[in-house]
Amino acid sequence: MEYGCIGEKLTHSFSKIIHSKIADYNYELKEIEAQDLDSFMKAADFKAINVTIPYKQAVIPYLYEISDTARKIGAVNTVVNRNGKLYGYNTDYEGMRALIKRQGADLKNKKVLVLGSGGTSKTAAAVAESLGATEVYRVSRNGNDGAVTYDYALSKHIDAQAIINTTPVGMYPNIGESAVDLSLFKNLESVTDAVYNPLSSALVTKAKEMGINAAGGLYMLVAQAVFACEKFTEKSIPTSVTDSVYKEIMLDKKNIVLIGMPGCGKTTIGKAVAKEMNKDFIDTDDEIVIKTGMSVPDIFEKYGEKKFREIEAEVIKEVSARQSAVIATGGGAVLNHENVSLLKENGLIVFIDRPLDDLVTTDDRPLSSNRQLLEKRFKERYGIYKSSAQAEIKAVKDLDANIGAVKEVFINEDFGD
């Protein structure tokens, strides 16, 4: 291996994708068991590597020299082999700092809680201090290694103005989870999460719903990779490269989630958009049929709406964890706010707003099978569609125009977090 990333579990790592976009070298992902780390590091059969969980501290004894930043933090994520001697750096520090500055989070003279106990938590604490935070507390379950416990933080530091999450809570596949309840923090101004998969964790999604400045960890991941590449190649890379690679990956990985009334065209538009944008197409009603082996009308008839909504919620949690997809939801999916929050973790929710007069009834939609029911559902749900959507299009009879409108709102989305 010439260049690559070592760690325990790398199945869902974006590192290979990122490095392929910023440099012309072969970058590999190499999963290493704990008992094999010693032989790997002693052999040093590589030009340069990134190091991720759980080896950011374990590699330090094998290094000839480490940077001042890495020494202060006590964690290394980049190792360069120069004539058989290994040099260690912490580009996570630059990556986290770049993320927070791009996010526009002001930590000067603020109280900051850093959630987590590993090397990244120490990195985040050091970054917060460098950005002028007056109080920085690391928070962990057991309170070891200079951290405070969650119970102590909630009793003494509920007035924190910024939270930085470095725990894996909410990371794929366990989406929908948060390390803390943000509603308890009344003075909170910013939330930064090192988690990048999903693109907008439950913590970030909740913060945004509360009107708090929040950002996920993808930009940090790209930035630290760019800084690592500079160490690998000893060449300077402009910030514009970081920005363009970040947006390219976001456009590729992020889902387009279509909501709206039955008959508004979610499936027809969704299939066409997916084909043009090289994304998978998912219809949640189809997924329900596959999961249950029953048609939607049959589920309603045999079990009722309540059971259907429970099954629908299970399916939405499953598809929300996927990426690079166009997802057409059932008309009533937005009635459960948890569905909406989960879909936002990896997607942009787009409301297909088609006039009531243009909607048609069909027998396979139990709650809108005739005109009277359709009009009732429209009045009940229209406001919910509007409040759930992050973008919307006014649907017209021209399919190509609708496809173009969806693509435009997605491509022009502000990925500044």
C-alpha positions as CSV (number, residue, x, y, z in Angstrom):
1,M,0.0,0.0,0.0
2,E,1.4,3.4,-1.0
3,Y,-1.3,5.7,0.4
4,G,-4.5,4.9,2.4
5,C,-6.4,4.9,5.6
6,I,-6.2,2.3,8.4
7,G,-8.8,1.7,11.0
8,E,-10.9,-1.1,12.5
9,K,-14.1,-0.6,10.4
10,L,-14.0,1.3,7.1
11,T,-16.9,-0.1,5.2
12,H,-18.7,3.2,5.1
13,S,-15.7,5.5,4.9
14,F,-15.7,8.4,2.4
15,S,-11.9,8.8,2.5
16,K,-11.1,6.9,-0.7
17,I,-13.7,8.9,-2.6
18,I,-12.4,12.2,-1.3
19,H,-8.7,11.5,-2.0
20,S,-9.5,10.3,-5.5
21,K,-10.9,13.8,-6.2
22,I,-8.0,15.8,-4.7
23,A,-4.9,13.9,-5.8
24,D,-3.5,11.5,-8.4
25,Y,-2.4,8.6,-6.3
26,N,-3.8,5.2,-5.4
27,Y,-5.5,5.4,-2.0
28,E,-6.7,2.3,-0.3
29,L,-8.8,1.5,2.7
30,K,-7.2,-1.1,5.0
31,E,-9.1,-2.6,8.0
32,I,-6.6,-3.8,10.6
33,E,-7.4,-5.9,13.7
34,A,-5.8,-4.6,17.0
35,Q,-3.4,-7.6,17.1
36,D,-2.1,-6.8,13.6
37,L,-1.3,-3.1,14.2
38,D,2.1,-3.7,15.6
39,S,3.4,-5.7,12.6
40,F,1.8,-3.2,10.2
41,M,3.4,-0.1,11.8
42,K,6.8,-1.8,12.2
43,A,6.9,-2.9,8.6
44,A,6.0,0.7,7.5
45,D,5.3,-0.5,4.0
46,F,3.6,2.7,2.9
47,K,4.4,6.2,1.8
48,A,1.7,7.9,3.9
49,I,-1.5,6.9,5.6
50,N,-4.5,8.4,7.5
51,V,-5.4,6.8,10.8
52,T,-8.9,6.6,12.1
53,I,-10.8,5.0,15.0
54,P,-9.5,3.3,17.2
55,Y,-5.8,3.8,16.4
56,K,-5.2,7.6,16.6
57,Q,-3.4,7.2,19.9
58,A,-2.1,3.6,19.4
59,V,0.2,4.6,16.5
60,I,2.1,7.2,18.4
61,P,4.8,4.9,19.9
62,Y,5.8,3.9,16.4
63,L,6.5,7.5,15.3
64,Y,9.9,9.1,15.0
65,E,8.5,12.6,15.4
66,I,5.1,14.2,15.9
67,S,3.9,17.7,15.3
68,D,3.3,20.1,18.2
69,T,-0.4,20.0,17.6
70,A,-0.6,16.2,17.6
71,R,1.5,16.1,20.8
72,K,-0.7,18.6,22.6
73,I,-3.9,16.7,21.6
74,G,-2.4,13.3,22.1
75,A,-3.8,11.9,18.8
76,V,-2.4,11.4,15.3
77,N,-4.5,10.9,12.1
78,T,-1.8,11.4,9.4
79,V,1.5,9.5,9.2
80,V,4.1,10.2,6.5
81,N,7.0,7.8,5.8
82,R,10.2,9.8,5.0
83,N,13.1,7.5,4.3
84,G,11.9,4.9,6.8
85,K,11.1,7.3,9.6
86,L,7.5,7.9,10.5
87,Y,6.2,11.5,11.1
88,G,2.8,12.1,12.7
89,Y,0.4,14.9,12.3
90,N,-3.2,15.8,13.4
91,T,-5.0,17.2,10.4
92,D,-8.3,16.7,12.2
93,Y,-7.4,19.8,14.1
94,E,-7.2,21.9,10.9
95,G,-10.3,20.1,9.5
96,M,-12.4,20.8,12.6
97,R,-11.2,24.4,12.7
98,A,-12.1,24.9,9.0
99,L,-15.6,23.4,9.6
100,I,-16.4,25.7,12.6
101,K,-15.2,28.8,10.8
102,R,-17.1,27.9,7.6
103,Q,-20.1,27.2,9.7
104,G,-19.9,30.7,11.1
105,A,-20.0,29.5,14.7
106,D,-18.6,32.2,17.1
107,L,-16.9,30.5,20.0
108,K,-15.1,33.6,21.4
109,N,-15.8,34.1,25.1
110,K,-18.3,31.2,25.0
111,K,-18.8,28.1,27.1
112,V,-18.4,25.0,25.0
113,L,-19.3,21.4,25.7
114,V,-17.4,18.8,23.7
115,L,-19.2,15.4,23.7
116,G,-16.9,12.4,23.7
117,S,-13.7,11.0,25.2
118,G,-11.5,9.9,22.3
119,G,-8.8,11.7,20.4
120,T,-11.3,13.7,18.3
121,S,-12.8,15.2,21.5
122,K,-9.4,16.4,22.5
123,T,-8.9,17.8,19.0
124,A,-12.3,19.7,19.3
125,A,-11.4,21.0,22.7
126,A,-8.1,22.4,21.4
127,V,-9.8,24.0,18.4
128,A,-12.5,25.6,20.7
129,E,-9.7,27.1,22.9
130,S,-7.9,28.4,19.8
131,L,-11.1,30.1,18.7
132,G,-11.3,32.0,22.0
133,A,-13.7,29.9,24.0
134,T,-13.4,30.8,27.7
135,E,-14.7,27.6,29.1
136,V,-14.4,24.2,27.4
137,Y,-15.6,21.0,29.0
138,R,-15.2,17.5,27.6
139,V,-18.2,15.3,28.5
140,S,-18.2,11.5,28.6
141,R,-20.2,8.7,30.2
142,N,-17.6,7.8,32.8
143,G,-16.0,11.2,33.2
144,N,-12.4,9.9,32.9
145,D,-9.3,11.5,31.5
146,G,-10.3,15.1,32.5
147,A,-13.8,14.9,31.2
148,V,-17.0,15.5,33.2
149,T,-20.0,13.1,33.2
150,Y,-23.2,13.9,31.3
151,D,-25.1,14.2,34.6
152,Y,-22.6,16.7,35.9
153,A,-22.8,18.7,32.6
154,L,-26.6,18.8,32.8
155,S,-26.5,20.0,36.3
156,K,-23.6,22.6,36.0
157,H,-23.3,23.5,32.3
158,I,-26.8,23.7,31.0
159,D,-25.9,27.3,30.0
160,A,-23.4,26.2,27.4
161,Q,-23.6,28.3,24.2
162,A,-21.9,25.7,21.9
163,I,-21.9,22.0,21.6
164,I,-19.4,19.9,19.6
165,N,-20.2,16.3,19.2
166,T,-17.3,13.8,18.7
167,T,-19.1,10.7,19.8
168,P,-20.4,8.1,17.3
169,V,-24.0,8.5,18.6
170,G,-26.3,9.0,15.6
171,M,-23.7,7.6,13.1
172,Y,-24.8,5.2,10.4
173,P,-26.5,2.7,10.8
174,N,-27.9,4.1,14.1
175,I,-29.5,7.2,12.7
176,G,-32.1,9.1,14.7
177,E,-30.1,9.1,17.9
178,S,-28.6,12.0,19.8
179,A,-26.0,12.1,22.6
180,V,-27.9,14.9,24.4
181,D,-31.4,16.5,24.4
182,L,-30.8,19.9,22.9
183,S,-34.0,21.3,24.3
184,L,-32.4,21.4,27.7
185,F,-29.9,24.0,26.6
186,K,-31.6,27.4,26.5
187,N,-28.5,29.5,25.6
188,L,-27.3,27.3,22.8
189,E,-26.0,29.2,19.7
190,S,-24.2,26.6,17.7
191,V,-24.0,22.8,17.3
192,T,-21.1,21.1,15.4
193,D,-21.1,17.4,14.8
194,A,-18.1,15.4,13.6
195,V,-20.4,12.7,12.3
196,Y,-20.6,12.8,8.5
197,N,-22.7,9.7,7.8
198,P,-25.6,10.6,7.9
199,L,-24.9,14.0,6.3
200,S,-27.0,15.8,8.9
201,S,-27.2,13.8,12.1
202,A,-30.2,13.8,14.4
203,L,-28.3,16.2,16.6
204,V,-27.8,18.6,13.6
205,T,-31.3,18.1,12.3
206,K,-32.8,18.9,15.7
207,A,-30.6,22.0,16.1
208,K,-31.7,23.4,12.7
209,E,-35.3,22.8,13.5
210,M,-34.7,24.9,16.7
211,G,-33.2,27.6,14.6
212,I,-29.7,27.0,15.9
213,N,-26.6,27.3,13.7
214,A,-25.6,23.7,13.0
215,A,-23.3,21.7,10.7
216,G,-22.4,18.1,10.2
217,G,-18.9,16.7,9.8
218,L,-18.5,16.2,6.0
219,Y,-16.7,19.5,5.5
220,M,-14.3,18.6,8.3
221,L,-13.7,15.2,6.7
222,V,-12.9,16.8,3.3
223,A,-10.8,19.6,4.8
224,Q,-8.7,17.2,6.9
225,A,-8.2,15.0,3.9
226,V,-6.9,18.1,1.9
227,F,-4.5,19.0,4.7
228,A,-3.4,15.4,4.9
229,C,-2.8,15.4,1.1
230,E,-0.6,18.5,1.5
231,K,1.5,16.4,4.0
232,F,1.6,13.4,1.7
233,T,2.7,15.4,-1.4
234,E,4.4,18.5,0.2
235,K,2.3,20.7,-2.1
236,S,-0.2,23.5,-1.2
237,I,-3.8,23.0,-2.1
238,P,-6.2,26.0,-2.3
239,T,-9.4,26.2,-0.2
240,S,-11.4,26.2,-3.3
241,V,-10.6,22.6,-3.9
242,T,-12.0,21.7,-0.4
243,D,-15.2,23.6,-1.2
244,S,-15.7,22.1,-4.6
245,V,-15.0,18.5,-3.4
246,Y,-17.4,19.0,-0.5
247,K,-20.2,20.2,-2.7
248,E,-19.6,17.4,-5.3
249,I,-19.9,14.7,-2.6
250,M,-22.9,16.4,-1.1
251,L,-24.7,16.4,-4.5
252,D,-23.8,12.8,-5.0
253,K,-24.6,11.4,-1.6
254,K,-27.6,13.6,-0.6
255,N,-31.1,12.2,-1.2
256,I,-33.9,14.1,-2.8
257,V,-37.1,13.4,-0.8
258,L,-40.4,14.2,-2.5
259,I,-43.5,14.8,-0.5
260,G,-47.0,15.9,-1.5
261,M,-50.6,14.8,-2.0
262,P,-51.5,11.4,-3.6
263,G,-51.5,12.0,-7.4
264,C,-49.2,15.0,-7.4
265,G,-46.6,13.1,-9.4
266,K,-44.0,12.1,-6.8
267,T,-43.3,8.7,-8.4
268,T,-43.3,9.9,-12.1
269,I,-41.1,12.9,-11.3
270,G,-38.9,11.0,-8.9
271,K,-38.1,8.2,-11.4
272,A,-37.1,10.7,-14.1
273,V,-35.0,12.8,-11.7
274,A,-33.3,9.7,-10.4
275,K,-32.4,8.6,-13.9
276,E,-31.0,12.0,-14.9
277,M,-29.0,12.5,-11.7
278,N,-27.7,8.9,-11.5
279,K,-29.4,8.2,-8.2
280,D,-31.4,5.2,-7.0
281,F,-35.2,5.5,-6.9
282,I,-37.2,4.5,-3.9
283,D,-40.9,4.6,-3.4
284,T,-41.8,4.1,0.2
285,D,-45.2,2.5,-0.6
286,D,-43.4,0.0,-2.8
287,E,-41.0,-0.8,0.0
288,I,-44.0,-1.4,2.3
289,V,-45.5,-3.8,-0.1
290,I,-42.1,-5.7,-0.3
291,K,-41.8,-5.7,3.5
292,T,-45.3,-7.0,4.2
293,G,-46.2,-8.9,1.0
294,M,-49.5,-7.0,1.0
295,S,-50.8,-4.1,-1.1
296,V,-51.4,-0.8,0.7
297,P,-55.3,-1.1,0.4
298,D,-55.1,-4.6,1.8
299,I,-53.1,-3.4,4.8
300,F,-55.6,-0.7,5.5
301,E,-58.5,-3.1,5.1
302,K,-57.1,-5.8,7.3
303,Y,-55.1,-3.8,10.0
304,G,-56.3,-0.2,9.7
305,E,-54.4,3.1,9.3
306,K,-52.6,2.9,12.7
307,K,-50.8,-0.3,11.8
308,F,-50.0,1.0,8.3
309,R,-48.4,4.1,9.8
310,E,-46.3,2.0,12.1
311,I,-45.0,-0.1,9.1
312,E,-44.5,3.1,7.1
313,A,-42.4,4.6,9.9
314,E,-40.2,1.4,10.0
315,V,-39.7,1.6,6.3
316,I,-38.9,5.3,6.3
317,K,-36.2,4.8,9.0
318,E,-34.6,2.2,6.8
319,V,-34.6,4.2,3.6
320,S,-33.6,7.4,5.4
321,A,-30.2,5.7,6.2
322,R,-29.5,5.2,2.5
323,Q,-27.8,7.8,0.3
324,S,-27.7,8.8,-3.4
325,A,-31.4,8.3,-3.8
326,V,-34.6,10.0,-4.9
327,I,-37.3,9.0,-2.4
328,A,-41.0,9.3,-3.2
329,T,-43.0,9.2,0.1
330,G,-46.6,8.2,0.7
331,G,-49.0,11.1,1.0
332,G,-49.4,10.8,4.7
333,A,-45.8,10.2,5.6
334,V,-45.4,13.8,6.9
335,L,-48.1,13.2,9.5
336,N,-45.4,11.7,11.7
337,H,-42.8,14.4,12.5
338,E,-40.2,11.7,13.3
339,N,-40.4,10.5,9.6
340,V,-39.7,14.0,8.5
341,S,-36.7,14.4,10.8
342,L,-35.2,11.1,9.7
343,L,-35.6,11.9,6.0
344,K,-33.8,15.2,6.6
345,E,-30.7,13.4,7.9
346,N,-29.6,12.4,4.4
347,G,-32.0,14.3,2.2
348,L,-33.5,17.6,1.0
349,I,-37.3,17.4,1.4
350,V,-39.1,18.9,-1.7
351,F,-42.8,19.6,-1.7
352,I,-44.5,18.8,-5.0
353,D,-47.2,21.4,-4.8
354,R,-49.9,20.5,-7.4
355,P,-53.2,22.4,-7.5
356,L,-56.2,20.5,-6.0
357,D,-58.1,20.7,-9.3
358,D,-55.2,18.8,-11.1
359,L,-55.2,15.9,-8.6
360,V,-57.0,12.7,-9.5
361,T,-58.4,9.9,-7.3
362,T,-57.5,6.2,-7.7
363,D,-58.7,3.1,-5.9
364,D,-55.3,2.2,-4.6
365,R,-55.2,5.2,-2.3
366,P,-57.5,4.3,0.6
367,L,-57.7,7.7,2.2
368,S,-58.3,9.6,-1.0
369,S,-60.2,7.2,-3.2
370,N,-62.9,9.7,-4.1
371,R,-63.1,13.4,-4.6
372,Q,-64.6,14.2,-1.2
373,L,-61.9,12.3,0.6
374,L,-59.2,13.9,-1.6
375,E,-60.3,17.4,-0.8
376,K,-60.5,16.6,2.9
377,R,-56.9,15.2,2.9
378,F,-55.7,18.3,0.9
379,K,-57.1,20.7,3.5
380,E,-55.7,18.6,6.4
381,R,-52.2,18.2,5.0
382,Y,-51.4,21.2,2.9
383,G,-50.0,23.2,5.8
384,I,-48.0,20.2,7.0
385,Y,-46.4,19.7,3.6
386,K,-45.4,23.4,3.6
387,S,-43.9,23.3,7.1
388,S,-42.1,20.0,6.5
389,A,-40.5,21.0,3.2
390,Q,-37.0,22.5,2.8
391,A,-37.8,23.4,-0.8
392,E,-40.9,23.3,-3.0
393,I,-41.9,23.4,-6.7
394,K,-45.2,24.4,-8.2
395,A,-46.0,21.4,-10.3
396,V,-47.3,21.9,-13.8
397,K,-48.6,19.6,-16.5
398,D,-45.2,19.6,-18.4
399,L,-43.2,16.7,-16.9
400,D,-39.9,18.1,-18.1
401,A,-40.5,21.4,-16.4
402,N,-41.2,19.6,-13.1
403,I,-38.1,17.5,-13.5
404,G,-36.0,20.7,-14.2
405,A,-37.6,22.5,-11.2
406,V,-36.7,19.7,-8.8
407,K,-33.1,19.5,-10.1
408,E,-32.7,23.2,-9.8
409,V,-33.8,23.5,-6.2
410,F,-31.5,20.6,-5.3
411,I,-28.4,21.8,-7.2
412,N,-28.8,25.3,-6.0
413,E,-29.3,24.3,-2.4
414,D,-27.0,26.1,0.1
415,F,-24.7,23.4,1.4
416,G,-23.1,25.9,3.7
417,D,-24.9,24.2,6.6
